[in-house]
């Protein structure tokens, strides 16, 4: 729950900055605010990294245990069903947490586009382009092992997990 609260705080902070960006009459002070936002999100990402890793490893271990227990067949159907339900709910909660982190990163990726869309009264605005370049160069986001968490990454990890589990189940049956 605590890790989700950190992700929710980051999401609200990005929303607040987007509102501030869209309502600001000029660029004054926006870059300093963004640097603070990027630092907060980077720090939150460092805090979340170990928790996300632990949640992922626990979920994979639980899924592996439930597959192994289902193959052994020594227990009754109710115990196997309960084990599969618990492991399924752990997978769901882990995916939910990763999706929330991906949404924060998606919001951060869209901030430069919002800044480009703003018109501060000048036809050619060099300061705006420098500001947008600074937003893009900051590379803020929630990362795990320096890999930005986004939905594409979540799908790749899920695909590889299913592939490995699919390769291991026939070996366990032999």
VENDA-V534915 format. One line per field, one symbol per residue. ss: DSSP state (H for helix, E for strand, L for the rest). burial: 1 if it has 16 or more other ideal C-beta (glycine too) atoms within 10 Angstrom, else 0. Layout:
ss->???
burial->???
//
This chain:
ss->LHHHHHHHHHHHHHHHHHHHHHHLLLLLLHHHHHHHHHHHHHHHHHHHHHHHHHHHHHHHHHHHHHHHHHHHLLLLHHHHHHHHHHHHHHHHHHHHHHHHHHHHHHHHHHHHHHHHHLLLLLLLLHHHHHHHHHHHHHLLLLEELLEELLHHHHHHHHHHHHHHHHHHHHHHHL
burial->001001100110110011001000001001000100110011011001100100110011011001101100000000010011001001100100110111111111001100100100000010010011011001011111000111001100100000000000000000
//
